[in-house]
Amino acid sequence: MPPTQSAVADYRRSAACRRHRWYGAKKHVKRVLGWRVPHLAMRAAVRVLAPGVRATGRLPAPAALREVTGRVDGVEYVMGDPARCVIAKELYWGGGRRPQPADDLAVRVFAAAARHAATLLDIGAYTGLFTLVGTAVNPALRAHAFEIVPEVYQALVDNCVRNRVLHRVTLHHTGVGDPSVTLMMPARTADSALPCFYSSRLGFPDGVPVETVALDSLADRIPQGRGVLLKVDVEGTEAEVFEHGQKFLAEHRPDILCEVLPDADAERLRSLLEPYGYRCHLVGDRALAAASRLVPHPRFRDWFLTTRTPGELTALGIEVAEAAGQYARPRAADPRPTG
């Protein structure tokens, strides 16, 4: 263990963590609501009293359900353990699609780009949604998936095995960002769901050491002159990914689907991306919205960053809105974390 690790404040003992876990009650409530009779009663109550809650995809899935089938553009894939996997649970409630329109649009935009890519880098893969979507829509796609949380990484492996794409996916239990950083991640978590929000921003003084690699270290491993697709969901540390990926961006100009949180340093992100000719498109709930600058949005989190022209995006089957009013409908912001 690095000597400084003992001084790290443990997120698991923080007030935020205790609130997220409902002071220890959340996992027990979710377990009971996953049982057959309570689950049926919950569904009936929600249908009558709060029909909009189902559309959030955050209610528990049945405990006996082992896997769900996801669907995008006529192609199917499978995700396991919806009782614990946040994404699989969403697919259950959404009938195979993510129930939030902006999340569903992000998957469809990604699928359209993946059809024309040769290589995918899924950074912050969680249990593998985008890896599975990419390899499902493009049988020739080769993928690298990066996940730092041991329990989640195990679920990622299981999903790749279940979908029979392990021969096309290289799995990395590493972070991507500043290569001088070694993270510490818990071997097991007490969360009610597999955590989708852990990052180097959270402190864990003990657990499993996880190395971080620079995106630039992968530049020479990717074939030149062929399409590269990058997905980045690293809970606020995306600037570190791009700062240590300048060579990669210069050589490959990948299309990028990137989560940008409301408190992100937009100026830093712009300075890292603009030299390579990137255009910014906010992923709304109806279409992409072209933006002159990357400015974090209070509600929408995903951005599609590309050097392609609007005409080239249209040729890929990706719709771009002409005005902001075409992509957004009023709705309260989704709180984080989920699960």
Residue, then its C-alpha position, 0 to 999 in steps of 0.5 A: m500500500p502506498p504510504t499516503q493511502s492511510a491518510v485518505a478519507d474513506y468514502r464508505r464512512s462519509a455522510a454522503c455514502r451513508r445517505h446513499r445507502w439509506y443508513g444501511a436500509k437500502k439494500h434490505v428494502k430492495r431485496v424485499l421488493g425483489w421478491r415475487v409477491p412484494h414486487l407484484a404489489m409494488r408494480a400495482a401500486v406504482r401503476v396507480l399512484a406514481p406511473g411516472v416512477r416506472a419510467t425512471g428505471r430505478l425501481p428494483a427488478p425481480a430477484a429471480l430474474r437472471e438476465v435481460t435482453g437489450r435492443v438497439d436498431g434491431v440488434e439484441y444483446v444480453m446483460g446479467d444480474p438486473a437485481r444489482c446491475v443499474i443498467a440491466k435494471e433499466l433495460y428491464w423496466g424499459g423493455g430492452r431500452r434505457p427508459q430515459p430518452a436522453d440515455d436511449l438516444a446516447v445508445r442509439v447514436f453510439a450504435a450508429a457510430a460503432r457500425h462504422a468503427a474498427t476499434l472501440l475504447d470503452i473507458g469506464a465500462y461499468t458492466g459493459l453496455f457500450t461494449l456489448v452494443g458496439t460488438a452487437v451492431n458491428p461483428a468486425l469491431r474490436a474493443h478495449a473495455f476499462e473498469i476499475v471496480p473489482e466487482v463490476y469488472q467481474a460482471l463485465v467479464d461475465n457479460c462478455v462471456r454470455n454474449r460470446v464476444l470475449h474473443r473481440v474484447t480486451l478487458h482491462h482492470t485499469g483506469v485511464g488518465d494520469p499514469s502516475v496515479t494508483l487507485m485503491m478500490p474496495a474488493r467488495t462493496a456494501d452498496s445495494a447495486l454494483p456502484c456506477f459512480y466510483s472514481s479517483r475522486l472518492g477515497f478508499p484507504d484499503g482494498v485492491p490497487v488499480e493502476t492507471v494508464a495514459l490514453d497515449s500509451l494505447a495510441d500505437r496499439i490501434p490500427q492507423g487510418r481506421g475508425v476509432l470510437l471512444k466512450v468516456d464515463v469516468e465521473g468527473t475525471e475526463a479531463e485527465v483522460f484527454e490531458h494524457g491522450q493528446k497523442f492519441l487524439a492527434e493520431h486517431r481523431p476518434d468519435i467520442l461519447c463523453e459524460v460531462l458533469p455539471d461541475a466539470d472544468a469546461e475551459r480545460l476540456r475545450s483547451l484539450l479538444e479544440p486543437y484537433g478540430y472537435r465539434c461539440h453536440l449535446v445529447g438531448d432527448r430527441a436529437l443531438a444539438a450542435a453547440s459552438r462550445l462545450v458548456p456543461h448542462p444542468r440536466f443532460r450529461d452526455w456529449f458527442l464530440t467528433t471531427r465529422t461534419p454535420g453532413e457526415l453525421t447525417a450519412l451515419g444516420i445520426e440526427v442533429a437538431e437545428a435549434a435547441g428547442q428541438y432536443a429538450r423537454p422540461r424535466a427535473a434533473d436526475p439526482r446522482p448517484t443511482g442504484 
